[in-house]
Amino acid sequence: MTTSIKDLEELKARAEQMRQASDRAQGALEQATAQLKEKFGVSTVEAAGKLLKEKEAAEEAAKTAFETKLEEFEEKWKDKLDVS
């Protein structure tokens, strides 16, 4: 199998395209990491995932507490409210 100059030039161009794509991906990763640090105070995707789980648990707890208090309110004031 012989490799022509044209084949080598195409390979070189392809390698350059891949390097540029890698550079863009690295830049996007650095930008995303900076946004995580700025907005949420975390520096890694793993830390962001942990924070997200904590926030979801807190949201669920707040939702449950709200629903409980709403039920208590409706029960206490059911004769004054039009609640079925």
C-alpha positions as CSV (number, residue, x, y, z in Angstrom):
1,M,0.0,0.0,0.0
2,T,1.5,3.3,-1.0
3,T,0.6,6.6,0.6
4,S,0.4,9.5,-1.7
5,I,1.1,13.1,-0.9
6,K,-2.6,13.8,-1.3
7,D,-3.5,11.2,1.3
8,L,-1.0,12.7,3.7
9,E,-2.3,16.2,3.1
10,E,-5.9,14.9,3.8
11,L,-4.7,13.2,6.9
12,K,-3.0,16.4,8.1
13,A,-6.1,18.4,7.4
14,R,-8.3,15.9,9.3
15,A,-5.8,16.0,12.2
16,E,-6.0,19.8,12.3
17,Q,-9.8,19.7,12.3
18,M,-9.8,17.3,15.2
19,R,-7.3,19.5,17.1
20,Q,-9.6,22.5,16.5
21,A,-12.6,20.6,17.7
22,S,-10.7,19.4,20.8
23,D,-9.7,23.0,21.5
24,R,-13.4,24.2,21.2
25,A,-14.5,21.4,23.5
26,Q,-11.9,22.3,26.1
27,G,-12.9,26.0,25.9
28,A,-16.6,25.1,26.4
29,L,-15.7,22.9,29.4
30,E,-13.6,25.7,30.9
31,Q,-16.5,28.1,30.4
32,A,-19.0,25.7,31.9
33,T,-16.8,25.1,34.9
34,A,-16.4,28.8,35.4
35,Q,-20.2,29.3,35.4
36,L,-20.6,26.5,37.9
37,K,-18.1,28.2,40.2
38,E,-19.7,31.6,39.8
39,K,-23.4,30.7,40.0
40,F,-23.3,27.7,42.5
41,G,-19.9,27.8,44.2
42,V,-18.8,24.4,42.8
43,S,-15.8,23.6,40.6
44,T,-16.6,20.2,39.2
45,V,-19.4,18.4,37.5
46,E,-19.4,15.9,40.4
47,A,-19.9,18.6,43.0
48,A,-22.6,20.2,40.9
49,G,-24.4,16.8,40.7
50,K,-24.2,16.5,44.5
51,L,-25.5,20.0,45.0
52,L,-28.4,19.3,42.6
53,K,-29.4,16.2,44.6
54,E,-29.3,18.3,47.8
55,K,-31.4,21.0,46.3
56,E,-33.9,18.5,44.9
57,A,-34.2,16.9,48.3
58,A,-34.7,20.3,50.0
59,E,-37.4,21.2,47.4
60,E,-39.2,17.9,48.0
61,A,-39.1,18.5,51.8
62,A,-40.4,22.1,51.3
63,K,-43.2,20.8,49.1
64,T,-44.2,18.2,51.6
65,A,-44.2,20.7,54.4
66,F,-46.3,23.1,52.4
67,E,-48.9,20.5,51.5
68,T,-49.1,19.4,55.2
69,K,-49.6,23.0,56.3
70,L,-52.2,23.6,53.6
71,E,-54.1,20.6,54.7
72,E,-54.0,21.7,58.3
73,F,-55.2,25.2,57.2
74,E,-58.0,23.9,55.1
75,E,-59.1,21.5,57.9
76,K,-59.0,24.3,60.5
77,W,-60.9,26.8,58.3
78,K,-63.1,24.4,56.2
79,D,-66.3,25.9,57.6
80,K,-65.2,29.4,56.4
81,L,-63.8,28.2,53.1
82,D,-65.5,26.6,50.2
83,V,-63.2,23.6,50.2
84,S,-64.6,20.2,49.1
